[in-house]
Amino acid sequence: MTVPIGIHDIALATGHYAMDLAELARHNGVDVNKYYIGLGQTSQTVTATDEDIVTMAATAARQIVARHGVDGIRTVLFATETGIDQSKSAAVYVQDLIGLPAATRSVELKQACYGGASALQLAAGIVARDPEQRVLVIASDIATYDLDSGGEATQGAAAVAMLVSADPEIAVLDETVGLYTANVQDFWRPNYRSTPLVDGKLSIGAYLEAVEQAWKDYEARGGSGVGDFAGFCYHQPFTKMAHKAHTRLLELKGIEATAARLHADLAPTTIYNRAIGNSYTASLFVGFVSLLDHSDDLAGRSVAMFSYGSGCVAELFSVTPVSGYREHLRTAGNRASIADREPISYERYRALRDFALPQDGTDLALAVASRGPFRLSSVSGHSRIYGAAHTR
Ligand code: CAA
Protein backbone atom coordinates (compact mmCIF):
# COMPACT_ATOMS: atom_id res chain seq x y z
CA MET A 1 0.00 0.00 0.00
CA THR A 2 1.38 3.42 -0.91
CA VAL A 3 1.51 6.06 1.80
CA PRO A 4 -0.92 8.98 1.30
CA ILE A 5 0.90 12.25 0.53
CA GLY A 6 -0.56 15.72 0.57
CA ILE A 7 -1.10 19.02 2.36
CA HIS A 8 -0.28 18.70 6.04
CA ASP A 9 -0.77 22.40 6.78
CA ILE A 10 -1.70 25.48 4.75
CA ALA A 11 -1.36 29.16 5.71
CA LEU A 12 -2.25 32.44 4.03
CA ALA A 13 -0.80 35.97 4.08
CA THR A 14 -1.67 39.09 2.16
CA GLY A 15 -0.45 42.69 1.99
CA HIS A 16 -1.06 45.73 4.18
CA TYR A 17 -3.54 47.84 2.17
CA ALA A 18 -6.85 47.27 0.40
CA MET A 19 -8.30 49.46 -2.34
CA ASP A 20 -12.03 49.09 -2.94
CA LEU A 21 -12.65 48.84 -6.67
CA ALA A 22 -15.18 51.68 -6.31
CA GLU A 23 -12.06 53.86 -6.03
CA LEU A 24 -10.71 52.61 -9.35
CA ALA A 25 -14.15 52.90 -10.97
CA ARG A 26 -14.30 56.54 -9.82
CA HIS A 27 -10.92 57.24 -11.41
CA ASN A 28 -11.78 55.37 -14.61
CA GLY A 29 -15.29 56.83 -14.88
CA VAL A 30 -16.90 53.41 -15.23
CA ASP A 31 -19.85 51.78 -13.47
CA VAL A 32 -18.42 49.99 -10.42
CA ASN A 33 -20.58 46.98 -11.27
CA LYS A 34 -18.22 46.29 -14.16
CA TYR A 35 -15.77 45.28 -11.43
CA TYR A 36 -18.10 44.09 -8.66
CA ILE A 37 -20.30 41.97 -10.98
CA GLY A 38 -18.58 41.82 -14.38
CA LEU A 39 -15.21 40.71 -12.96
CA GLY A 40 -16.52 39.50 -9.58
CA GLN A 41 -14.00 41.57 -7.62
CA THR A 42 -14.74 43.96 -4.76
CA SER A 43 -11.25 45.09 -3.72
CA GLN A 44 -7.56 44.42 -4.27
CA THR A 45 -4.62 44.06 -1.92
CA VAL A 46 -1.95 46.71 -2.37
CA THR A 47 1.41 46.09 -0.73
CA ALA A 48 3.21 48.64 1.44
CA THR A 49 6.63 50.02 0.48
CA ASP A 50 8.30 47.67 2.99
CA GLU A 51 6.52 44.51 1.76
CA ASP A 52 7.35 42.21 -1.14
CA ILE A 53 6.92 38.57 -2.15
CA VAL A 54 9.49 37.51 0.47
CA THR A 55 7.82 39.24 3.43
CA MET A 56 4.41 37.80 2.48
CA ALA A 57 5.92 34.34 1.94
CA ALA A 58 7.76 34.38 5.27
CA THR A 59 4.60 35.59 7.03
CA ALA A 60 2.67 32.62 5.65
CA ALA A 61 5.46 30.06 6.21
CA ARG A 62 6.16 31.26 9.75
CA GLN A 63 2.69 30.06 10.82
CA ILE A 64 3.51 26.56 9.61
CA VAL A 65 6.89 26.41 11.31
CA ALA A 66 5.37 27.76 14.54
CA ARG A 67 2.92 24.85 14.56
CA HIS A 68 5.02 22.00 13.21
CA GLY A 69 8.66 22.95 13.81
CA VAL A 70 11.38 22.49 11.22
CA ASP A 71 12.21 18.79 11.66
CA GLY A 72 12.25 16.91 8.38
CA ILE A 73 11.98 20.05 6.22
CA ARG A 74 14.88 19.74 3.79
CA THR A 75 13.34 21.49 0.79
CA VAL A 76 11.70 24.89 0.18
CA LEU A 77 10.06 25.32 -3.22
CA PHE A 78 9.14 28.98 -3.84
CA ALA A 79 6.81 29.59 -6.79
CA THR A 80 6.47 33.13 -8.11
CA GLU A 81 6.22 35.08 -11.33
CA THR A 82 7.15 38.38 -9.67
CA GLY A 83 10.63 37.38 -8.54
CA ILE A 84 12.95 39.95 -6.95
CA ASP A 85 16.15 38.60 -8.49
CA GLN A 86 17.09 36.93 -11.77
CA SER A 87 19.53 34.58 -10.06
CA LYS A 88 19.10 34.19 -6.31
CA SER A 89 16.00 32.30 -5.24
CA ALA A 90 13.48 34.02 -2.94
CA ALA A 91 13.41 30.69 -1.06
CA VAL A 92 16.87 31.45 0.36
CA TYR A 93 15.59 34.59 2.10
CA VAL A 94 12.61 32.69 3.53
CA GLN A 95 14.84 29.81 4.72
CA ASP A 96 16.85 32.37 6.68
CA LEU A 97 13.91 34.46 7.98
CA ILE A 98 11.96 31.53 9.40
CA GLY A 99 14.99 29.69 10.78
CA LEU A 100 15.15 26.55 8.66
CA PRO A 101 18.32 24.45 9.00
CA ALA A 102 21.28 25.10 6.69
CA ALA A 103 20.78 21.55 5.36
CA THR A 104 17.95 22.78 3.14
CA ARG A 105 17.40 22.72 -0.64
CA SER A 106 16.00 26.21 -1.48
CA VAL A 107 14.71 26.81 -5.02
CA GLU A 108 12.48 29.18 -6.99
CA LEU A 109 10.10 27.88 -9.69
CA LYS A 110 8.48 29.77 -12.56
CA GLN A 111 5.73 29.16 -15.08
CA ALA A 112 3.39 32.11 -14.64
CA CYS A 113 0.47 31.30 -12.31
CA TYR A 114 1.04 27.54 -12.70
CA GLY A 115 4.27 27.58 -10.61
CA GLY A 116 2.52 26.82 -7.30
CA ALA A 117 0.77 23.71 -8.59
CA SER A 118 3.99 22.45 -10.13
CA ALA A 119 5.78 22.96 -6.80
CA LEU A 120 3.09 20.92 -5.05
CA GLN A 121 3.54 18.00 -7.44
CA LEU A 122 7.35 18.15 -7.22
CA ALA A 123 7.10 18.20 -3.43
CA ALA A 124 4.92 15.08 -3.48
CA GLY A 125 7.63 13.33 -5.51
CA ILE A 126 10.28 14.18 -2.93
CA VAL A 127 8.08 12.89 -0.11
CA ALA A 128 7.25 9.72 -2.06
CA ARG A 129 10.97 8.96 -2.27
CA ASP A 130 11.50 9.60 1.44
CA PRO A 131 8.27 9.80 3.51
CA GLU A 132 10.26 11.07 6.51
CA GLN A 133 10.84 14.35 4.69
CA ARG A 134 8.47 17.30 4.62
CA VAL A 135 8.58 19.95 1.90
CA LEU A 136 7.67 23.60 2.36
CA VAL A 137 5.87 24.86 -0.75
CA ILE A 138 5.29 28.59 -1.06
CA ALA A 139 3.41 30.53 -3.72
CA SER A 140 3.77 34.31 -3.43
CA ASP A 141 3.02 37.05 -5.94
CA ILE A 142 2.20 40.71 -6.37
CA ALA A 143 0.06 41.20 -9.49
CA THR A 144 0.61 44.63 -11.01
CA TYR A 145 -0.50 45.82 -14.44
CA ASP A 146 0.09 49.03 -16.39
CA LEU A 147 -1.70 52.07 -14.99
CA ASP A 148 -5.04 52.75 -16.68
CA SER A 149 -5.03 49.33 -18.37
CA GLY A 150 -7.88 46.80 -18.22
CA GLY A 151 -5.78 44.50 -16.09
CA GLU A 152 -5.43 47.10 -13.30
CA ALA A 153 -8.84 46.08 -11.89
CA THR A 154 -7.55 42.52 -11.40
CA GLN A 155 -4.42 43.35 -9.39
CA GLY A 156 -3.78 41.85 -5.96
CA ALA A 157 -1.19 40.19 -3.74
CA ALA A 158 -0.96 37.17 -1.46
CA ALA A 159 1.16 34.23 -0.39
CA VAL A 160 0.14 30.70 0.52
CA ALA A 161 2.53 28.32 2.27
CA MET A 162 1.90 24.57 2.41
CA LEU A 163 3.68 21.80 4.24
CA VAL A 164 3.65 18.67 2.08
CA SER A 165 4.10 15.40 3.94
CA ALA A 166 3.09 11.76 4.23
CA ASP A 167 -0.15 11.11 6.19
CA PRO A 168 -1.27 14.75 5.85
CA GLU A 169 -3.70 16.38 8.28
CA ILE A 170 -5.47 18.60 5.71
CA ALA A 171 -5.82 16.84 2.33
CA VAL A 172 -4.39 13.99 0.28
CA LEU A 173 -3.08 14.86 -3.17
CA ASP A 174 -4.77 12.41 -5.53
CA GLU A 175 -2.57 10.74 -8.13
CA THR A 176 -4.43 11.23 -11.42
CA VAL A 177 -3.74 14.54 -13.18
CA GLY A 178 -4.53 16.08 -16.57
CA LEU A 179 -1.85 18.18 -18.26
CA TYR A 180 -1.73 20.73 -21.07
CA THR A 181 0.98 22.94 -22.54
CA ALA A 182 0.60 25.26 -25.55
CA ASN A 183 2.90 28.01 -26.77
CA VAL A 184 0.56 31.03 -26.49
CA GLN A 185 1.57 34.68 -26.15
CA ASP A 186 -1.35 35.72 -23.92
CA PHE A 187 0.54 37.16 -20.94
CA TRP A 188 4.28 37.50 -20.42
CA ARG A 189 6.83 39.80 -18.83
CA PRO A 190 10.16 40.34 -20.55
CA ASN A 191 13.09 40.84 -18.16
CA TYR A 192 13.21 44.58 -18.88
CA ARG A 193 9.62 45.23 -17.78
CA SER A 194 8.10 45.59 -14.30
CA THR A 195 4.56 44.97 -15.57
CA PRO A 196 3.36 42.20 -17.89
CA LEU A 197 2.27 42.47 -21.48
CA VAL A 198 -1.18 40.97 -21.76
CA ASP A 199 -3.76 40.28 -24.42
CA GLY A 200 -6.76 40.03 -22.10
CA LYS A 201 -9.26 38.47 -24.49
CA LEU A 202 -6.68 36.01 -25.85
CA SER A 203 -5.77 35.05 -22.28
CA ILE A 204 -9.38 34.23 -21.41
CA GLY A 205 -9.70 32.10 -24.55
CA ALA A 206 -6.38 30.35 -23.85
CA TYR A 207 -7.47 29.64 -20.27
CA LEU A 208 -10.79 28.13 -21.44
CA GLU A 209 -9.08 25.98 -24.06
CA ALA A 210 -6.70 24.77 -21.35
CA VAL A 211 -9.64 23.76 -19.13
CA GLU A 212 -11.02 21.63 -21.92
CA GLN A 213 -7.72 20.05 -22.94
CA ALA A 214 -6.49 19.36 -19.40
CA TRP A 215 -9.84 17.81 -18.56
CA LYS A 216 -9.67 15.55 -21.62
CA ASP A 217 -6.20 14.38 -20.61
CA TYR A 218 -7.44 13.83 -17.04
CA GLU A 219 -10.38 11.77 -18.29
CA ALA A 220 -8.17 9.76 -20.64
CA ARG A 221 -6.00 8.80 -17.66
CA GLY A 222 -8.98 7.45 -15.73
CA GLY A 223 -9.84 10.52 -13.64
CA SER A 224 -13.12 11.02 -11.77
CA GLY A 225 -16.29 12.35 -13.39
CA VAL A 226 -17.57 15.91 -12.95
CA GLY A 227 -20.31 14.63 -10.64
CA ASP A 228 -17.78 13.04 -8.28
CA PHE A 229 -16.37 16.32 -6.91
CA ALA A 230 -17.55 18.18 -3.82
CA GLY A 231 -16.12 21.44 -5.14
CA PHE A 232 -14.15 23.02 -7.97
CA CYS A 233 -11.21 25.32 -7.31
CA TYR A 234 -9.99 27.24 -10.32
CA HIS A 235 -7.10 29.66 -10.72
CA GLN A 236 -8.84 33.00 -10.22
CA PRO A 237 -7.30 36.01 -12.00
CA PHE A 238 -10.73 37.44 -11.16
CA THR A 239 -13.51 35.34 -9.67
CA LYS A 240 -15.77 35.59 -12.72
CA MET A 241 -13.09 33.61 -14.57
CA ALA A 242 -13.94 30.61 -12.39
CA HIS A 243 -17.55 30.93 -13.60
CA LYS A 244 -16.43 31.05 -17.24
CA ALA A 245 -14.14 28.06 -16.73
CA HIS A 246 -16.69 25.94 -14.92
CA THR A 247 -19.34 26.79 -17.52
CA ARG A 248 -16.93 25.52 -20.18
CA LEU A 249 -16.32 22.29 -18.27
CA LEU A 250 -20.01 21.64 -17.59
CA GLU A 251 -20.95 22.33 -21.22
CA LEU A 252 -18.19 19.98 -22.38
CA LYS A 253 -19.91 17.28 -20.33
CA GLY A 254 -23.38 18.23 -21.58
CA ILE A 255 -24.46 19.68 -18.22
CA GLU A 256 -26.41 22.94 -18.12
CA ALA A 257 -24.41 25.62 -16.28
CA THR A 258 -27.27 27.17 -14.34
CA ALA A 259 -26.65 30.01 -11.90
CA ALA A 260 -27.62 27.67 -9.05
CA ARG A 261 -25.14 25.00 -10.20
CA LEU A 262 -22.32 27.53 -10.59
CA HIS A 263 -23.06 28.98 -7.16
CA ALA A 264 -23.14 25.55 -5.51
CA ASP A 265 -19.90 24.40 -7.13
CA LEU A 266 -17.89 27.63 -6.85
CA ALA A 267 -19.13 30.15 -4.27
CA PRO A 268 -17.03 29.10 -1.24
CA THR A 269 -13.85 29.14 -3.37
CA THR A 270 -14.26 32.78 -4.41
CA ILE A 271 -14.73 34.60 -1.09
CA TYR A 272 -11.08 35.42 -0.36
CA ASN A 273 -10.03 35.99 -3.98
CA ARG A 274 -12.90 38.45 -4.47
CA ALA A 275 -11.34 40.67 -1.80
CA ILE A 276 -7.63 40.02 -2.43
CA GLY A 277 -7.54 40.13 -6.25
CA ASN A 278 -5.21 38.10 -8.40
CA SER A 279 -2.29 36.61 -6.53
CA TYR A 280 -1.00 34.66 -9.56
CA THR A 281 0.73 31.48 -8.24
CA ALA A 282 -1.08 31.74 -4.91
CA SER A 283 -4.55 32.36 -6.34
CA LEU A 284 -5.60 28.71 -6.76
CA PHE A 285 -4.55 27.95 -3.19
CA VAL A 286 -6.22 31.08 -1.80
CA GLY A 287 -9.34 29.62 -3.42
CA PHE A 288 -8.72 26.27 -1.73
CA VAL A 289 -8.25 27.91 1.69
CA SER A 290 -11.45 29.88 1.10
CA LEU A 291 -13.29 26.64 0.27
CA LEU A 292 -12.04 24.92 3.43
CA ASP A 293 -12.93 27.94 5.56
CA HIS A 294 -16.46 28.29 4.16
CA SER A 295 -17.73 24.72 3.63
CA ASP A 296 -19.39 22.01 5.62
CA ASP A 297 -17.19 19.00 6.32
CA LEU A 298 -15.53 17.87 3.08
CA ALA A 299 -13.66 14.92 4.58
CA GLY A 300 -13.36 12.07 2.10
CA ARG A 301 -14.85 14.11 -0.77
CA SER A 302 -12.54 15.09 -3.66
CA VAL A 303 -12.12 18.68 -4.74
CA ALA A 304 -11.08 19.40 -8.34
CA MET A 305 -8.21 21.87 -8.71
CA PHE A 306 -7.42 23.65 -11.98
CA SER A 307 -4.17 25.56 -12.31
CA TYR A 308 -3.56 27.83 -15.31
CA GLY A 309 -0.33 29.67 -16.01
CA SER A 310 -0.28 31.91 -19.07
CA GLY A 311 2.09 31.07 -21.81
CA CYS A 312 0.62 28.47 -21.17
CA VAL A 313 0.69 25.41 -18.88
CA ALA A 314 -2.35 23.96 -17.11
CA GLU A 315 -2.96 21.07 -14.76
CA LEU A 316 -6.18 19.49 -13.57
CA PHE A 317 -5.69 17.54 -10.35
CA SER A 318 -7.64 16.84 -7.19
CA VAL A 319 -7.24 16.76 -3.44
CA THR A 320 -9.28 14.90 -0.85
CA PRO A 321 -9.65 16.51 2.59
CA VAL A 322 -9.01 14.03 5.38
CA SER A 323 -11.04 13.26 8.48
CA GLY A 324 -10.47 15.89 11.19
CA TYR A 325 -8.96 18.50 8.86
CA ARG A 326 -11.25 21.24 10.18
CA GLU A 327 -9.46 21.18 13.54
CA HIS A 328 -6.31 22.39 11.77
CA LEU A 329 -7.74 25.32 9.79
CA ARG A 330 -6.86 28.94 10.52
CA THR A 331 -10.21 30.41 9.55
CA ALA A 332 -10.29 33.28 12.07
CA GLY A 333 -6.73 34.36 11.26
CA ASN A 334 -7.31 34.13 7.51
CA ARG A 335 -10.43 36.28 7.72
CA ALA A 336 -8.63 38.79 9.95
CA SER A 337 -5.66 39.11 7.58
CA ILE A 338 -8.09 40.20 4.86
CA ALA A 339 -10.46 42.27 7.03
CA ASP A 340 -7.63 44.09 8.82
CA ARG A 341 -6.05 45.53 5.68
CA GLU A 342 -5.92 49.32 5.78
CA PRO A 343 -8.36 50.84 3.27
CA ILE A 344 -6.80 53.33 0.85
CA SER A 345 -8.08 55.79 -1.74
CA TYR A 346 -7.16 55.73 -5.41
CA GLU A 347 -4.85 58.70 -4.79
CA ARG A 348 -2.96 56.82 -2.06
CA TYR A 349 -2.71 53.80 -4.35
CA ARG A 350 -1.24 55.98 -7.11
CA ALA A 351 1.34 57.38 -4.72
CA LEU A 352 2.31 53.81 -3.77
CA ARG A 353 2.56 52.87 -7.45
CA ASP A 354 4.84 55.85 -8.06
CA PHE A 355 7.26 54.58 -5.39
CA ALA A 356 10.07 52.38 -6.70
CA LEU A 357 13.11 50.86 -5.04
CA PRO A 358 16.45 52.24 -6.31
CA GLN A 359 17.55 50.69 -9.62
CA ASP A 360 21.10 52.10 -9.57
CA GLY A 361 22.67 50.76 -6.38
CA THR A 362 21.72 53.75 -4.22
CA ASP A 363 21.14 52.71 -0.61
CA LEU A 364 17.69 53.32 0.88
CA ALA A 365 16.34 52.75 4.39
CA LEU A 366 12.62 52.07 4.28
CA ALA A 367 10.28 53.66 6.82
CA VAL A 368 8.06 51.25 8.73
CA ALA A 369 4.76 51.05 6.84
CA SER A 370 3.42 47.49 7.31
CA ARG A 371 2.69 45.66 10.57
CA GLY A 372 3.49 42.05 9.64
CA PRO A 373 6.14 39.93 11.35
CA PHE A 374 8.69 40.59 8.58
CA ARG A 375 9.53 43.69 6.57
CA LEU A 376 11.91 44.90 3.92
CA SER A 377 14.01 47.24 6.01
CA SER A 378 16.47 48.59 3.45
CA VAL A 379 18.19 48.22 0.14
CA SER A 380 21.95 48.33 0.46
CA GLY A 381 24.69 47.51 -2.04
CA HIS A 382 22.06 46.26 -4.55
CA SER A 383 20.75 43.83 -1.89
CA ARG A 384 17.39 43.61 -0.14
CA ILE A 385 17.77 43.54 3.65
CA TYR A 386 14.89 42.02 5.60
CA GLY A 387 14.09 42.30 9.28
CA ALA A 388 11.80 40.63 11.75
CA ALA A 389 9.32 42.82 13.63
CA HIS A 390 11.46 42.84 16.79
CA THR A 391 14.35 44.45 14.85
CA ARG A 392 12.24 47.45 13.81
N1 CAA B 1 -22.30 45.78 -14.89
C1 CAA B 1 -22.06 44.45 -14.91
N2 CAA B 1 -21.13 43.87 -15.74
C2 CAA B 1 -20.44 44.69 -16.55
C3 CAA B 1 -20.64 46.08 -16.57
C4 CAA B 1 -21.62 46.63 -15.69
N3 CAA B 1 -21.87 47.93 -15.64
N4 CAA B 1 -19.80 46.62 -17.49
C5 CAA B 1 -19.08 45.59 -18.01
N5 CAA B 1 -19.46 44.42 -17.45
C6 CAA B 1 -18.93 43.08 -17.69
C7 CAA B 1 -18.64 42.75 -19.13
O1 CAA B 1 -19.80 42.33 -19.83
C8 CAA B 1 -17.61 41.63 -18.97
O2 CAA B 1 -18.27 40.45 -18.61
P1 CAA B 1 -18.19 39.14 -19.58
O3 CAA B 1 -16.73 38.85 -19.78
O4 CAA B 1 -18.87 38.09 -18.79
O5 CAA B 1 -18.87 39.55 -20.83
C9 CAA B 1 -16.85 42.07 -17.73
O6 CAA B 1 -17.66 43.05 -17.06
C10 CAA B 1 -15.51 42.72 -18.04
O7 CAA B 1 -15.72 43.71 -19.01
P2 CAA B 1 -14.71 43.87 -20.23
O8 CAA B 1 -14.47 42.54 -20.86
O9 CAA B 1 -15.20 44.98 -21.08
O10 CAA B 1 -13.42 44.32 -19.40
P3 CAA B 1 -12.01 44.79 -19.92
O11 CAA B 1 -11.85 44.50 -21.36
O12 CAA B 1 -11.79 46.18 -19.44
O13 CAA B 1 -11.01 43.86 -19.09
C11 CAA B 1 -9.94 41.75 -18.77
C12 CAA B 1 -11.26 42.52 -18.72
C13 CAA B 1 -9.57 41.48 -20.23
C14 CAA B 1 -10.10 40.42 -18.03
C15 CAA B 1 -8.83 42.59 -18.10
O14 CAA B 1 -9.13 42.81 -16.75
C16 CAA B 1 -7.45 41.96 -18.21
O15 CAA B 1 -6.74 42.10 -19.21
N6 CAA B 1 -7.02 41.27 -17.12
C17 CAA B 1 -5.69 40.66 -17.05
C18 CAA B 1 -5.63 39.35 -17.81
C19 CAA B 1 -6.46 38.26 -17.15
O16 CAA B 1 -6.79 38.31 -15.97
N7 CAA B 1 -6.74 37.20 -17.91
C20 CAA B 1 -7.46 36.05 -17.38
C21 CAA B 1 -7.04 34.75 -18.05
S1 CAA B 1 -5.25 34.58 -17.99
C22 CAA B 1 -4.89 34.00 -16.40
O17 CAA B 1 -5.75 33.52 -15.71
C23 CAA B 1 -3.47 34.15 -15.89
C24 CAA B 1 -3.39 35.33 -14.99
O18 CAA B 1 -3.56 35.19 -13.76
C25 CAA B 1 -3.15 36.64 -15.57
Residues whose N, C-alpha, C, O or C-beta is under 5 A from the ligand:
A	BS01	CAA	D31 N33 K34 I37 G38 L39 C113 G150 G151 T154 F187 V198 G200 K201 S203 I204 Y207 P237 Y280 Y308 S310
